[in-house]
């Protein structure tokens, strides 16, 4: 069982004995990380514009999310 962050689990890999039952096609994220196709990065909640799509927000937080360039472009 992985007790650290999900990012650390993906970077370090899961315990093979505990994930034998998972089909190979589900390991594509780990493979994509290995070949540098994907890069994982932590996004602070204040910088995460998709928060406004996951739950109800106060007007102030909604307006702040709309100011994030990735949301408006």
N, C-alpha and C positions, 0 to 999 in steps of 0.2 A: 504494500500500500504506500502510496506517495503522500507524505505529510507536508511537503514544502509547497511552494507556489506552483501553479500549473505551468508557468513558463520554465521553471527549473526542471520539472518533470519531463517536459518536451525536449529540453536541451540535453538532459542527461540520459534520457531513455527510460522506459519502464522496465520493471523486473520481468525478464522473459518468461520465467516459470508462471507468473501470475497473469500473463497476457497471452498465453498459448491459444486460448479459445477465441481470441479476436482474429478475424480473418485478415489476411495480408492487405487487402484493399483499404482497411481502416488505418493503416500505418503510413498513409501517403503524406500526412503533415510532417511526420518525423523525417521521412525521406526528402521532402522538399526543403526542410531546414538544413539537412546534411549537404545538399547541393547548392545551398544559398539561393534557392528560388523564393523563399519566404524569409522574413525577418520579424521576430516577435519584439514588441516594444510595449512597455507599460504606459498607459495614458491616464493621467490624473483625472479624476471625476470632473473637475472644473474645466478641463480642456476637452472633454468628451461630448461632442455635439449630438451624438446619437442618444444621449440620455433623454432628450426631449421626445424620443420615439418609443421609449420603454415604460414611461410612467407619467402621471400627471405632475406638472411642475408649477411652481409659483411663477407669476409673470416675470419677475426679475431674473430668475434662472432661465426661463424660456428666451427672453431677450438676449441674455448673455450667450446662450447656445447659438442664436441666430447670428451673432457677431463672429463666430468661428469661421475662418475662410473656407474650410472644407464643406461646411454646411450650405453656404450661400453660393458657391461657385458651381 
